[in-house]
Amino acid sequence: MLTKRLGFTVAAGLIGTLLLTASPWLVAATPIMPLADIRPGMIGIGRTVFTGTRVEEFKVHILGVIENVMGPQRNLVLARLEGGPLAQTGVIAGMSGSPVYIDGRLVGAISYSLGSFAKEPIAGITPIDEMTADAAVQTPRPAAARVRLDLPMTRENLIAAFRKGLNWNRAFAERPADAQFSGMSVAGFNGPELGTMLRPIATPLVMSGFDADLSGMLGAAFRDQGFIPMAGGAAGRPGDMPYEGPLKPGDAVGVNFVTGDFLLGATGTVTHIEDDRVFAFGHPMYNLGPTQFPMTRAYVYTVLPSLSSSSKLSTTGETIGTIQQDRPTTIAGRLGPGPQMIPITVTLRSDHAPARTFNFAVVKDLLFTPVMTSSVLANLFASYERQFGASTFAVQGRVQVAKHDTVRFDNLFSGDSASNGAAMSVIAPLTALVGNDYEPVDIEKIEVAIESSEEERTATLERIWIDDPRPRAGRTVPLKVLLRPHRGEDFIRSVPIEIPANATGSLTLLVSDGLRLAQAEQREARLPQPRSVPQLIRALNKERRNDRLYAKLLSSQPGAVVNGELLASLPPSVLSIIESDRSTGGTSGLTSATIGEWEIATEQAITGSRTLTISVTPN
């Protein structure tokens, strides 16, 4: 029995040795080669996927080390790559993160290249020590990475938002004097000059389900940040992609921003795995700091050779973990469950096509949540509804926010740019919520229902009047409004106006569409500025609708806005106390007070504003 056990032990040991020899990346604790041990002339082995899911090897000839002695003070190992398709393609977009080993020890990740039209595949390798150290940093997201998208979303606004603070796609060194090179000469270049030419290898951006025009707009913004946009298939099912066992160094890896009926994600290569921790890319995606993005498997269809920039044509697959860090030298995360995303359901109903429902999810992120949601909504309008010419959209929906009231929106948009207004009616409250300055919010779900028509439904406010020019206090009088539609006969709407019993003298009746009324209130400080998330949600839920007219009865009694709350018709003693405390900056005065407010519902998008002065007779 002892002999059998010993035989089994020896056999198991031999099998384990053979496995480790055949597959060095299976070693639990991968030995690291320090930067100090690296010498020019060394030859290493790199690993990456060129096609499918099979990891292939290529040679790495070490040329030297470039140190950025200014700025971030980081290092790159300079190398010439050889093998596979590299002689024809040069350094390939999607290779970012490919691990490099010398004598079985991990050096780091292929991460930088000489950019377009390079004559040979020369790359920069980010040392693995710098990657793991960066991933351990726990600093919050940089302020620049919290930039907001100006609405409406256009190519220019999108590019400006990314450029404002996320322009990480810079050369390794700003000037030759910033770089110090130790190693072998490179034909046609000196070492410090190479430091100014090396940039992060471009990252393939997978896009599926997007209209060509929108793909071009998104592509322009992402391309400026070091991505190569390309069409891709929907995320594959595990059975469609025969992976070689669990995730390992050299495997293709993906990061998703949008999943479901639409797909938008990036792909690169795994550098190193420690227990359940994964390090990849060797450079940032956007240098966002802490993130919560889905980590996925990835599949490489083929390599697209190009004199400008060769790239892997790839797609993302099943979610296998969470990308938790986006740092200057790495993206890093953990294997396991993916992060929570925001599920979004959009239902389109039309008078000329069957109803359609789309289900997708976007990442929870200060910048990418509104950008990705806006992109998908714009894509839906571009693909399934009329973009040009008169049309009408009725939008209803809700944004479910954890630990807060639900944000609801219900509005009508009509005219030549109705689709833009409809999309912004969803994006504007979403942007306000995720970008608020008061506290982080957790958006749990978004539901949107849109009804469209190719008929324009607009009207203009022409005139307002009441039949009694001197109404009595405490009485109710009908306010009448004359509306002129885009086509058809003028029509009259009326609403009963109740004159307060204590009213006297001259009062003003203001009748306006919602947009003009909001602008007027903003100018006169009648519209309180939110100072907390609950106040923000209340303000969003009180957004005025385009198919309503709003009538306000105004008196000359003064009031104030205090810490975002409107206090009208204040007694002089109270007002004097508030006035004396204006040094806090949370107080502003009101020259008039609203003593009555009413709505007039219509079936059109209304524009126009009129005022009427009335003299009230005491009762």
Secondary structure, 3 states (H helix, E strand, C coil): CHHHHHHHHHHHHHHHHHHHHHCHHHCCCCCECCHHHCCCCCEEEEEEECCECCEEEEEEEEEEEEEECCCCCCEEEEEEEECCCHHHHCCCECCCCCEEEECCEEEEEEEEECCCCCCCCEEEEEEHHHHHHHHCCCCCCCHHHHCCCCCCCCHHHHHHHHHHHCCCCCCCCCCHHHEEEEECCECCECHHHHHHHCEECCEEEEEECCCHHHHHHHHHHHHCCCEEEEECCCCCCHHHCCCCCCCCCCCEEEEEEEEECCEEEEEEEEEEEECCEEEECCCCCCCCEEEEEEEEEEEEEEEECCCCCCEEEEEEEEEEEEEEEEECCEEEEEECCCCCCEEEEEEEEECCCCCEEEEEEECCCCCHHHHHHHHHHHHHHHHHCCCCCCEEEEEEEEEEECCCCCEEEEEEEEECCHHHHHHHHHHHHHHHHHCCCCCCCCEEEEEEEEEEECCCCEEEEEEEEECCCCCECCCEEEEEEEEEECCCCCEEEEEEEECCCCCCEEEEEEEEEHHHHHHHHHHCCCCCCCCCHHHHHHHHHCCCCCCEEEEEEEECCCEEEECCEEECCCCHHHHHHHHHCHHHCCEEEECCEEEEEEEEECCCEEECEEEEEEEEECC
